[in-house]
Amino acid sequence: MSSSSTKRALVVGLGISGIATAIRLRQIGWEPVVVERAPSRRSGGYFVAVFGAGQAAARRLGFLDAIPDRSARANVTFTIDREGERKPGLGFGSIPGSPRLMLRGDVEQAAFATLPADVEIRYGTQPVRIEQDGSGVDVTLTHDGATTTERFDLVVGADGLRSSVRRLVFGPHDDHLHRLGYMISAFTLSQPLDGLDPQHGFTFFEPNRAMWLFPFEDQPHSVLFSYRTDDVDGEFIGRPVDRIRDAFGPEQAGPVLGPAMDALERADTFLFDAVEQARLNVWSRGRVVLLGDSAWCVSLYASMGVSAGLAGADLLGSMLQRHRDDVRPALRAWEAQLRPHITRYQEAGLDQRSFFTPDSERQIALRPVIARGIQLPVIGDAVHFLRRNSKATKERDVDIAHVA
Ligand SMILES: Cc1cc2nc3c(=O)[nH]c(=O)nc-3n(C[C@H](O)[C@H](O)[C@H](O)COP(=O)(O)OP(=O)(O)OC[C@H]3O[C@@H](n4cnc5c(N)ncnc54)[C@H](O)[C@@H]3O)c2cc1C
């Protein structure tokens, strides 16, 4: 549609998926315009792991070297109870694969620094109407109460779980979002909790409720509360910290859970949300495509959302380059390559719910046993071998955006 030969794309959302998409579009000679609803960038955030699939995409996008690995070298996790008693535990390092561990803000910063400075970013701006014909997409954008309509060759909805692009083009949230029946809250401690080595991981489990303290080499723990609920709507009533205190019950919280909840109460920023997956039969309509959590949110339990967003952005550029004359075959080829992997990530998101939030005393009791077992020379070597070679491990580390 452009009068010049340069194609213009609107990227909705300046999260990791949106930034990666803008980088990739620029790499292939497109002109991306990014709109972000928030008034500024969203940096900082919670603990994330970037697996091989994401690392391969980040390398091609040009920022793999800028994403750190802040893994605590000690790699020791304890499970603790309300009295603060410790037993050997299974930490995030027990999830098979070769991840780099960091904060969400580390990936965001690395990607943002790679985005060419002249890519147009409009903050406080969002789409309110999207209409398309055979040759382009007309998008009405609102900013400060004023609306304008512009035409693009492609619209990429990278606007997260509750995507406006998806709602405008694919239908209401309820048609596509599936609640898993869990709530989470995540934040990063501003200072270490008393008596806890920041280099050690800690987990706290009771049936259907859990707390994780993720360790880093160079900063205080990142905290995750995760609990099961039959009434997701009810969890959004009142203060999040009160819902978490309710979820962990009236019993004495003790020397670790208690201070962690107090720290949440004082935290400047934290995340509190329902755990949901986005499931759509198709990720594009004409020249409008969804990418990242808006399309497939695999949930934090899969630990593949960042990797999938990076891989999706990288592959999108490759397919647009391969099918230069028409975006629609490019989008079909993109989805055909990506979907089988994303489906498996979503399955992992369901399978790993109980790893993050065990639902029975039996599961909880097994963990120290397994943790002790994998420290024994022969059993440990066998378990590590099986984990390294398991299908799930390979799936996380396989370069899903590779194009021959
Ligand atoms: C606690 C937690 C732990 C996690 N751990 C991991 C992990 O270990 N490994 C991993 O890979 N993933 C993990 N994830 C998932 C991962 O963080 C997400 O999948 C990923 O960040 C999603 O990126 P995104 O860019 O697709 O969406 P988002 O980060 O949601 O970004 C969407 C952007 O769009 C903007 N936006 C929204 N609506 C509009 C609109 N109407 N107009 C304009 N802009 C809009 C938003 O403001 C936002 O900036 C975790 C998630 C959580 C919550």
The ligand as a Tripos MOL2 file, in Angstrom:
@<TRIPOS>MOLECULE
LIG
   53    58     1     0     0
SMALL
NO_CHARGES

@<TRIPOS>ATOM
      1 C1          5.7460  -13.8890   37.3260 C.3       1 LIG1
      2 C2          6.0620  -14.2370   35.9040 C.ar      1 LIG1
      3 C3          7.1660  -15.0390   35.6330 C.ar      1 LIG1
      4 C4          7.4670  -15.3420   34.3290 C.ar      1 LIG1
      5 N1          8.5480  -16.1150   34.0760 N.ar      1 LIG1
      6 C5          8.9180  -16.3740   32.8120 C.ar      1 LIG1
      7 C6         10.0880  -17.1380   32.5200 C.ar      1 LIG1
      8 O1         10.7760  -17.6300   33.4140 O.2       1 LIG1
      9 N2         10.4100  -17.3280   31.2260 N.ar      1 LIG1
     10 C7          9.6630  -16.7970   30.2210 C.ar      1 LIG1
     11 O2         10.0470  -16.9720   29.0350 O.2       1 LIG1
     12 N3          8.5430  -16.1070   30.4390 N.ar      1 LIG1
     13 C8          8.1460  -15.8810   31.7300 C.ar      1 LIG1
     14 N4          7.0150  -15.1750   31.9620 N.ar      1 LIG1
     15 C9          6.1710  -14.7590   30.8290 C.3       1 LIG1
     16 C10         6.7260  -13.5460   30.1190 C.3       1 LIG1
     17 O3          7.0390  -12.5200   31.0440 O.3       1 LIG1
     18 C11         5.6970  -13.0460   29.1170 C.3       1 LIG1
     19 O4          5.2460  -14.1180   28.3230 O.3       1 LIG1
     20 C12         6.2950  -11.9990   28.1850 C.3       1 LIG1
     21 O5          6.9350  -10.9620   28.9110 O.3       1 LIG1
     22 C13         5.1700  -11.4200   27.3220 C.3       1 LIG1
     23 O6          5.6680  -10.3810   26.5530 O.3       1 LIG1
     24 P1          4.7180   -9.6320   25.5230 P.3       1 LIG1
     25 O7          5.5520   -8.5380   24.9690 O.co2     1 LIG1
     26 O8          4.1050  -10.6090   24.5840 O.co2     1 LIG1
     27 O9          3.5170   -9.0340   26.3960 O.3       1 LIG1
     28 P2          3.5400   -7.9080   27.5250 P.3       1 LIG1
     29 O10         4.7790   -7.9580   28.3180 O.co2     1 LIG1
     30 O11         2.2540   -8.0290   28.2390 O.co2     1 LIG1
     31 O12         3.5740   -6.5390   26.7220 O.3       1 LIG1
     32 C14         2.4340   -5.9940   26.1140 C.3       1 LIG1
     33 C15         2.6400   -4.4940   25.9730 C.3       1 LIG1
     34 O13         1.5080   -3.9630   25.2750 O.3       1 LIG1
     35 C16         1.0470   -2.8270   25.9500 C.3       1 LIG1
     36 N5         -0.3770   -2.6970   25.6470 N.ar      1 LIG1
     37 C17        -1.4060   -3.3880   26.1680 C.ar      1 LIG1
     38 N6         -2.5590   -2.9990   25.6290 N.ar      1 LIG1
     39 C18        -2.2540   -2.0420   24.7330 C.ar      1 LIG1
     40 C19        -3.0220   -1.2650   23.8330 C.ar      1 LIG1
     41 N7         -4.3480   -1.3830   23.7730 N.pl3     1 LIG1
     42 N8         -2.3900   -0.3670   23.0340 N.ar      1 LIG1
     43 C20        -1.0350   -0.2100   23.1150 C.ar      1 LIG1
     44 N9         -0.2560   -0.9280   23.9390 N.ar      1 LIG1
     45 C21        -0.8620   -1.8370   24.7310 C.ar      1 LIG1
     46 C22         1.3380   -3.0900   27.4170 C.3       1 LIG1
     47 O14         1.3780   -1.8920   28.1600 O.3       1 LIG1
     48 C23         2.6950   -3.7770   27.3140 C.3       1 LIG1
     49 O15         3.7530   -2.8410   27.3020 O.3       1 LIG1
     50 C24         6.6610  -14.8660   33.2610 C.ar      1 LIG1
     51 C25         5.5440  -14.0910   33.5300 C.ar      1 LIG1
     52 C26         5.2440  -13.7800   34.8440 C.ar      1 LIG1
     53 C27         4.0420  -12.9420   35.1010 C.3       1 LIG1
@<TRIPOS>BOND
     1     1     2 1
     2     2     3 ar
     3     2    52 ar
     4     3     4 ar
     5     4     5 ar
     6     4    50 ar
     7     5     6 ar
     8     6     7 ar
     9     6    13 1
    10     7     8 2
    11     7     9 ar
    12     9    10 ar
    13    10    11 2
    14    10    12 ar
    15    12    13 ar
    16    13    14 ar
    17    14    15 1
    18    14    50 ar
    19    15    16 1
    20    16    17 1
    21    16    18 1
    22    18    19 1
    23    18    20 1
    24    20    21 1
    25    20    22 1
    26    22    23 1
    27    23    24 1
    28    24    25 2
    29    24    26 1
    30    24    27 1
    31    27    28 1
    32    28    29 2
    33    28    30 1
    34    28    31 1
    35    31    32 1
    36    32    33 1
    37    33    34 1
    38    33    48 1
    39    34    35 1
    40    35    36 1
    41    35    46 1
    42    36    37 ar
    43    36    45 ar
    44    37    38 ar
    45    38    39 ar
    46    39    40 ar
    47    39    45 ar
    48    40    41 1
    49    40    42 ar
    50    42    43 ar
    51    43    44 ar
    52    44    45 ar
    53    46    47 1
    54    46    48 1
    55    48    49 1
    56    50    51 ar
    57    51    52 ar
    58    52    53 1
@<TRIPOS>SUBSTRUCTURE
     1 LIG1         1 GROUP 0 **** ****
